[in-house]
């Protein structure tokens, strides 16, 4: 079975299919809508063969459907019927979950993605657990307001890193993972990698998308 993986981001949409050596990148943006996504993906992947599609989405996904429009993109995502639009089976999950699944090597894994905000997810054996840890209260805001991109720009790298290390420590204490994978574009700015942590790769999103059709995993 050939899988087309679509990794949706606020700035770009990245595509990769089974057996293809290189990914394709499509610009998105703050007003980007699913009605724009579908024809662009079909055109970009017109020479690729695929039977099913996996989508990683930067927002809440429940029961295989987008539960709310994202704050950093256009409207129309909530409840959008991707199966009908693409004409093939589609599985959609939160993008942090897809990264976590692609990073998984065993045990109990916690994924923390530091980028525009804070994406969090866990994988334990065959179970995929989406989390919204970034929106939990922390000090006078949330974890996301202390470690997101806006915080980095406002506080500077040194103070931002302090907040990141505090956040990692809090999440480690709460979830007791065997391993923490640090992803997202800003994770590369960290000068020290805490114990039991490793840096992830953006390519892991595609690995997670391919694995999503493995029947042994449960969402």
KOLBAGU-202192 format. One record per residue (C-alpha): residue in three letters; x, y, z. Coordinates in steps of 0.5 Angstrom, whole numbers, plus 2048, in hexadecimal, padded with zeros to 3 digits. Layout:
BEGIN
ALAXYZ...
REM end
This chain:
BEGIN
UNK800800800UNK8038077FEUNK80280D803UNK802814801UNK804818808UNK80281F808UNK80582380EUNK80182A80FUNK804830812UNK803837812UNK80883980DUNK809833809UNK80582C807UNK80A827806UNK809820802UNK80C81A801UNK80A8137FFUNK80C80C7FFUNK81280A7FBUNK8138127F9UNK81A8147FBUNK81981C7FCUNK8138207FFUNK80F8257FCUNK80E82C800UNK8088307FEUNK807837801UNK801838806UNK80083E80AUNK7FB84180FUNK7F584180BUNK7F683A808UNK7F0836807UNK7EF82E806UNK7EB8307FFUNK7F28337FDUNK7F682D800UNK7F38287FCUNK7F482A7F5UNK7FB82C7F7UNK7FD8257F9UNK7F98227F4UNK7FD8267EFUNK8048257F2UNK80381E7F3UNK80081C7EDUNK8068187EAUNK8068147F1UNK80280D7F2UNK7FF80D7F9UNK7F98097FCUNK7F780D802UNK7F9813805UNK7FC81580CUNK7FB81C80FUNK7FF820815UNK7FB826817UNK7FD82B81CUNK7F782B820UNK7F2827824UNK7EF820820UNK7EA81C823UNK7E7816820UNK7EB81781AUNK7E881E818UNK7EB82581AUNK7E7827820UNK7E982F81FUNK7EC83481AUNK7F383581CUNK7F583C81EUNK7FA83D819UNK7F783B813UNK7F083C80FUNK7E983A810UNK7E683480EUNK7EA82E811UNK7E582C816UNK7E2826814UNK7E482680DUNK7E3820809UNK7EA81E807UNK7E8817804UNK7E381A800UNK7E881F7FDUNK7ED81B7FCUNK7E98157F9UNK7ED8107FEUNK7EE80E805UNK7F1813809UNK7F3813811UNK7F5819814UNK7F881A81BUNK7FB82081FUNK80282281CUNK805821822UNK80381A823UNK80581881CUNK80C81B81EUNK80C816824UNK80A810820UNK80F81181BUNK814812821UNK81280C825UNK817807827UNK81480382DUNK812804834UNK80E80B836UNK810811831UNK80E818832UNK80F81D82DUNK80F82482EUNK80F829828UNK812830829UNK810834823UNK80B839822UNK808836828UNK80983082CUNK806829829UNK80682382EUNK80481C82DUNK806815830UNK80780E82DUNK806808831UNK80780182EUNK801801829UNK7FE80782CUNK7FE80E829UNK7FC81482EUNK7FB81B82BUNK7FC820831UNK7FB828831UNK800829836UNK80282F834UNK7FC832836UNK7FC83083DUNK7FD836842UNK804838844UNK80683E848UNK802844845UNK80084183FUNK80183A83CUNK80783583AUNK806838833UNK80683F834UNK80D83E838UNK810839833UNK80D83B82CUNK81083F827UNK80D846829UNK811845830UNK81784382DUNK81784A829UNK81584E82FUNK81984B834UNK820849830UNK823842830UNK826842837UNK82084383AUNK81B83F835UNK820839836UNK81F83983EUNK81783983DUNK818833838UNK81D82F83DUNK817831843UNK81282E83EUNK81582883CUNK817826844UNK80F827845UNK80D823840UNK81281E842UNK81081E849UNK80881D847UNK809818841UNK80F814843UNK81181283CUNK81780D83BUNK819812835UNK817819833UNK81881B82CUNK81982382BUNK816825824UNK81482B821UNK81983181DUNK81B834824UNK81D82E827UNK82482F823UNK825835827UNK82683182EUNK82D831830UNK82D82B834UNK828825834UNK82582383AUNK82681C83DUNK82281783AUNK82081B834UNK82281B82CUNK821820827UNK81C81D822UNK81C81E81AUNK817822816UNK81781B811UNK814818817UNK80D81B815UNK80E81780FUNK810810812UNK80A811817UNK805812811UNK80780C80EUNK807808814UNK80080B816UNK7FD806811UNK800800815UNK7FA7FD818UNK7FE7FB81FUNK7FD803821UNK7F7806824UNK7F580D825
REM end
